Amino acid sequence: MCAILGRAHEFFLALKKAGFSDELIQEVINSKDNAMAKKMLESLQAKPTMPTIQAATSILSETISSCIVLTTMVDKFIAKDNFVVDTSKKAKVKISYLGDNFINWFLEKTEEPFPGSTVWGRNLEKDSVDGPILVELGGQEKAETTLFELFIMMKRQAKGENGRLLTNGYANIFYIRDINGILRAVIVSWHGRGWHVGARSVEYTFPWNAGNRVWSRVPSRNSSDAQTC
């Protein structure tokens, strides 16, 4: 019985995704004649499926801010030596919170010496999950940044000063690979006494709010005004 109910539920969801109305689906469910259900199923099988993720050019604004990350770093960047919860006057970057996901996925990560780069920040113009954002940025490889780039930008605003990173409570979103090489969304936001640093899966179904800022190495059309961090 459970298996039958499960298949019926899957059939119902498939019809909903295909665009059939609730009224028509209910009519099929109440009907003793299987001819209508068979006809709808044939229509469903013939109907081309839409891609799960579609690029939407209106998700991100044009460049709001940019940052040339210059460095003379010759040693490896060790995450746990830099991402430290410390809001004292001696802290090189005031960090008041590290989320469990960030600790588990990133704190043991070490990155190779880095030659420098330019990262670009654009605001989300409407709520969105990560998938469409990554599509608009050109895919995971183009969207990817590093912990070092993120930390350099945090260091420029170590005490929550105004700058390229948002400090108004909204999230700064970076796409960075974790210790297992999996691309994650790393979230940085300023809250009163220090930076909050967290991470989540790019498959997470809860959308980012409009007004958050996405950072990547992908320039937009008006990206000729990059300045050193």
N, C-alpha and C positions, 0 to 999 in steps of 0.2 A: 504493500500500500504506500509506504513512504517513497519507494522508487517511482511509483506512478505519479504521486503528487509532485515529486521533484521534477519529473519530465514535463508535467503540465505547467509548472511554474516557469521552467526554462522556455517553453513554447510561448507562454504569455509574454515574457520579457522580450523574446525575439520579435514578436508581433509589435510590441510597443516601440522597439528600436526601429522597426521598419516603417513606422508612421501610421499604423492602423489605429483608429480611434478606440477609446475605452468602450463606447456603446457597441461598436461592431464586434469587438472581442467578446464582450459579455453575451451578445446574441449567439455567437458561436458556442460559448460555454454552455448556454441554456438549451441549445438546439439538440434534438435527438438524432438529427440527420448529419452524418459525417461529411456529406458532400461539400458543405460550405467550408468546413475546416480544411478539407483536402485542397480546395481551390485556393484558400489563403496561404496554405503551406507551399503550394506550387509557386504562387506569386512571390512569397518570401525567398524561396530558393533561387528564383530568376532575378530577383532584385539585386543590383550590385551593392556590395557593402561599402560603407563610408570608412575611410581611414580613422583609426582611433584618435590620432593626433593630427591636427591640421594647423599649418602655419597661418598666423593672423598678423598682418603687417601693422595693425593698429594696437597691438598689445603694449609695445614699448615706444616711448617718446624718442625724439631725436636726442643727441647727446646733451645731457644736462651738465656733466662735469667730466674731466679727464685728468689723468695723472701719469706722468712719466716716472717710472720707478728706476732711479739710478742707484747703482750699488757698486762697491768695490769688494764685495764679499768674496772671500777666497775659501772660507770654511763651509762646511755643511750647515744647513739650518735645522736645528733640533727643536722640535715643537715644544716639548715639555720644559725646555730651558727658557722659553719666551712667553708661552701662554700660561701665566701663573696668576692665580687669584691673589691680588695685592692692591689695595687702595691707599697705601701709605704714601707719604711724601717722597719716599725713596723709589717708588715703583717707576720703572721706565715706561710702562703703559699701565694705567689704572684699569684693572679687570676685576669686576666684582662677582662674576658668575661664569662658570663653565658648565654647560649642559652635559648630561650623561652620555648622549650620543657622541658629542664632540670628544669627550674624554676617551670613550671606547674606540672610536674610529680614527682619531687623529693625534692624540697626545703622544703616542709612541712613534710617530712618523718623523723621518729625517729626509730632508730634501737636499739635492746636490747643489753646489755653488751656482749662483744665478747671474747671468750677464746683464739683466735689466730688461725692461719692457715698457709698454704703454697700455694702461687699462682705461676703459671708457665706462662711464656710468650713465644709465638711462632709467628714468622713472617708469614704473608700470602705470599705464593709463586706464587699466581696468583690472578687476580681479582675475587671477589666472593661476592654474597649477603650473608645475615646472615644465611639463611636456611641450606645450605650445611655445613657451619662452625659449626653450632649447632649440626648437625647430626654427624659430625666427632668427636666432643667433647663428644658425648654420650647422647645428649638430653639437654633440658633446665635445668633440676635440676643439672646435673653434671657441666654444663657450668656456673652456677650462682655464682656470687660473691656479695660483699656488698659495700655500700658507704664507710663504715669505712675502709675496705681493700684498696680501691682506695685512700682515703684521706691520709692514713698512707704512702703510696708510694709517693704521691705528696709531703707530708711533708718532706720526705727524700731528695727531689730535689726541695725544696721550692723556690729557685731562678733560676731554670732552669739548675742546675748543671747536668753534665753527670751522668748517673746511669742506673737503670734497665728500667725505662720508657724512651721511645724515646723522644728526645728533638730537633729533626732535622726537625720538621714541619709535620712529619708523625703522624698518629693517633694511640693512645693506646685505644684499645677497650675492655670494660668490659660489661658483661651481668648481669644486676642488676634489681631487681623487684622494681616497682614504688610504690607510696602510695596506689594504688589500687590492688597491687599484680601482675601486668602485667610485664612480662620480657621485658626489653628494652635494647637497645645497648647504652651505655654511652661512649662518645668520649672525650678523653683528649689529648690535643696537646699543645706544647709550641710555643708561637709566640712572640719573642722579649722581651716584658716587663712582660709577665705573662702567666699563663695557660689559655687556652680556654677549657671550659667544656660544652658539648652539649649532646643531646640525640636524638635518633630516634627509630621508630618502627622496630622490627625485620622482619616485612613484607615489609619493604621499598624495592623497586625494583632497586634502583641504587646501583651498586656494590662497595664494598671497593676496594681500590687500592692495588696491590701487594706491599709489603714493610711495610704496616701497621702491628701493633703487637697486637695479641689477647691474653688476660689474662684470666685464669680460674684456678680452683683447680684441673684440670685433668692433671696428669703428663704424660709425653711421655716416650718412652723407655729408654732414657738416662737422667733420671731426678734424679739422685742420688747426684747432686752437689748443692742442695739448700743452700742458705746462708741467714743469717739474713739481713733484710732490713736496 
